Amino acid sequence: MVAENRPKPGPEPHAMQNELITPSLWRRMASWMYEGLLLFGVVFIAGYLFGTLSQTRNAMDNRHALQAFLFVVFGIYFVWFWAKGQTLAMKTWNIRVVDRHGMPITQKRALGRYILSWLWLLPPLVAIAPFQLSGPETAVILIGWVAVWALLARFHPQGQFWHDVWAGTRLVHSLPLSR
């Protein structure tokens, strides 16, 4: 008998690569928008808690303290869920955050990603701070920056957002969990 040179059964060479497929920019931005919608609930509950605990009667009183409180609450929200792999919006859009090698991220790396993710909003806010711009003007500048920041992902070889690259994370396609 002649021994055949058949490959041994095992995972296909493309199986690991399929796990690290970058979702489309459209899907990532849809998840981003949905995350913003879900954060309204987080802001409502956190704002109510802050107002109750600080006995704030006017929305403009303690405004900077409320902003700092929300920064911390958002940090807890994102770091907690990213360290587990996905937020609710990411689950809906079948997206998962992993490290460069496809492994779950640590809370420390999730915290770094949270700090770097403020690049979505902080540069235009700092740039317009000295000016007395109207709401619509501010919105146009913010939306323009978000569009530019999102499109800059096209210049990365795997299409990742730059804050993910700098944080050592990446967004990948995630198969839906069985229900």
C-alpha positions as CSV (number, residue, x, y, z in Angstrom):
1,M,0.0,0.0,0.0
2,V,1.1,3.5,-0.8
3,A,0.7,6.1,1.9
4,E,-1.3,9.1,0.8
5,N,-0.1,12.6,1.6
6,R,-3.5,13.9,2.9
7,P,-3.5,16.8,5.2
8,K,-4.4,15.9,8.8
9,P,-7.8,16.9,10.0
10,G,-7.8,20.1,12.0
11,P,-8.8,23.7,11.8
12,E,-8.6,25.3,8.4
13,P,-5.8,27.8,7.9
14,H,-8.4,30.5,7.2
15,A,-10.4,29.7,10.4
16,M,-8.3,31.9,12.6
17,Q,-8.2,34.7,10.0
18,N,-12.0,34.7,9.8
19,E,-12.1,35.5,13.5
20,L,-10.1,38.7,13.0
21,I,-12.1,40.2,10.1
22,T,-12.5,43.9,10.5
23,P,-16.2,44.9,10.3
24,S,-17.1,47.4,7.6
25,L,-16.8,51.1,8.4
26,W,-20.6,51.4,8.0
27,R,-21.2,48.7,10.6
28,R,-18.8,50.2,13.1
29,M,-20.3,53.6,12.7
30,A,-23.8,52.2,13.0
31,S,-22.7,50.6,16.3
32,W,-21.2,53.9,17.3
33,M,-24.4,55.7,16.7
34,Y,-26.4,53.0,18.6
35,E,-24.0,53.3,21.5
36,G,-24.7,57.0,21.6
37,L,-28.4,56.3,21.8
38,L,-27.9,53.8,24.6
39,L,-25.8,56.3,26.5
40,F,-28.8,58.6,26.8
41,G,-30.1,56.1,29.4
42,V,-26.7,56.0,31.2
43,V,-26.6,59.8,31.2
44,F,-30.2,60.0,32.5
45,I,-29.6,57.7,35.5
46,A,-26.1,59.1,36.3
47,G,-27.5,62.7,36.0
48,Y,-30.4,61.9,38.3
49,L,-28.0,60.2,40.8
50,F,-25.6,63.2,40.7
51,G,-28.5,65.7,41.0
52,T,-30.0,63.9,44.0
53,L,-26.7,63.4,45.8
54,S,-25.4,66.9,45.2
55,Q,-28.9,68.5,45.8
56,T,-28.4,70.4,42.5
57,R,-31.6,72.4,41.6
58,N,-30.5,74.1,38.5
59,A,-28.9,72.3,35.5
60,M,-26.2,74.9,35.2
61,D,-25.1,74.6,38.9
62,N,-22.2,72.1,39.4
63,R,-22.0,71.7,35.6
64,H,-18.2,70.9,35.6
65,A,-18.6,68.5,38.5
66,L,-21.4,66.8,36.5
67,Q,-19.2,66.5,33.4
68,A,-16.4,65.0,35.5
69,F,-18.8,62.6,37.1
70,L,-20.2,61.6,33.6
71,F,-16.6,61.1,32.4
72,V,-16.0,58.6,35.2
73,V,-19.4,56.9,34.7
74,F,-18.7,56.5,31.0
75,G,-15.2,55.2,31.8
76,I,-16.7,52.5,34.2
77,Y,-19.3,51.6,31.6
78,F,-16.9,51.2,28.7
79,V,-14.0,49.6,30.6
80,W,-16.3,47.1,32.2
81,F,-18.0,46.0,28.9
82,W,-14.9,46.2,26.7
83,A,-13.0,44.0,29.2
84,K,-15.8,41.5,28.7
85,G,-15.5,41.9,24.9
86,Q,-18.6,43.8,23.9
87,T,-21.1,46.5,24.8
88,L,-24.7,46.0,24.1
89,A,-24.4,48.0,20.8
90,M,-21.4,45.9,19.8
91,K,-23.4,42.7,20.4
92,T,-26.2,44.0,18.3
93,W,-23.9,44.7,15.4
94,N,-21.8,41.6,15.9
95,I,-18.6,43.4,16.7
96,R,-16.0,42.5,19.4
97,V,-13.0,44.4,20.8
98,V,-9.8,42.3,21.1
99,D,-6.1,42.9,21.4
100,R,-3.8,42.8,18.4
101,H,-3.6,39.0,18.6
102,G,-7.3,38.4,18.9
103,M,-7.3,37.8,22.6
104,P,-9.7,39.5,25.1
105,I,-8.4,42.8,26.4
106,T,-7.5,43.6,30.0
107,Q,-9.2,46.3,32.0
108,K,-5.9,48.3,31.8
109,R,-6.0,48.1,28.0
110,A,-9.7,48.9,28.0
111,L,-9.0,52.0,30.1
112,G,-6.3,53.1,27.6
113,R,-8.8,52.6,24.8
114,Y,-11.4,54.7,26.7
115,I,-8.9,57.6,27.1
116,L,-7.8,57.4,23.5
117,S,-11.4,57.1,22.2
118,W,-11.9,60.7,23.3
119,L,-10.1,61.6,20.1
120,W,-13.5,61.3,18.5
121,L,-14.7,64.5,20.3
122,L,-12.0,66.3,22.2
123,P,-10.0,67.9,19.3
124,P,-12.9,69.9,17.9
125,L,-14.2,70.8,21.4
126,V,-10.8,72.2,22.3
127,A,-10.5,74.0,19.0
128,I,-13.9,75.7,19.3
129,A,-13.7,76.5,23.1
130,P,-12.3,80.0,22.6
131,F,-15.1,81.0,20.2
132,Q,-18.8,81.7,21.0
133,L,-20.3,79.4,18.4
134,S,-23.9,78.6,18.1
135,G,-25.3,75.1,18.6
136,P,-25.6,74.3,14.9
137,E,-22.1,75.6,14.1
138,T,-20.7,73.4,16.9
139,A,-22.6,70.4,15.6
140,V,-21.3,70.9,12.1
141,I,-17.7,71.0,13.3
142,L,-18.2,68.0,15.6
143,I,-19.9,66.0,12.8
144,G,-17.2,67.0,10.3
145,W,-14.4,65.9,12.7
146,V,-16.2,62.5,13.4
147,A,-16.4,61.9,9.7
148,V,-12.8,62.8,9.1
149,W,-11.7,60.6,12.1
150,A,-13.8,57.7,10.8
151,L,-12.5,58.0,7.3
152,L,-8.9,58.1,8.5
153,A,-9.4,54.4,9.3
154,R,-9.1,53.8,5.5
155,F,-5.4,54.6,5.8
156,H,-4.7,51.7,8.2
157,P,-3.8,48.4,6.6
158,Q,-6.6,46.5,8.4
159,G,-9.1,49.4,8.4
160,Q,-8.9,49.9,12.2
161,F,-9.5,53.2,13.9
162,W,-6.3,54.9,14.9
163,H,-7.2,55.1,18.6
164,D,-7.6,51.3,18.5
165,V,-4.1,51.0,16.9
166,W,-2.5,53.2,19.6
167,A,-4.4,51.3,22.4
168,G,-3.3,47.9,21.1
169,T,-6.8,46.8,20.4
170,R,-8.9,46.1,17.3
171,L,-12.5,45.7,16.4
172,V,-13.4,42.3,14.8
173,H,-16.4,40.6,13.4
174,S,-18.1,38.4,16.1
175,L,-20.5,35.6,15.3
176,P,-23.8,36.0,17.1
177,L,-24.1,33.9,20.2
178,S,-26.7,31.2,20.0
179,R,-29.9,32.1,21.7
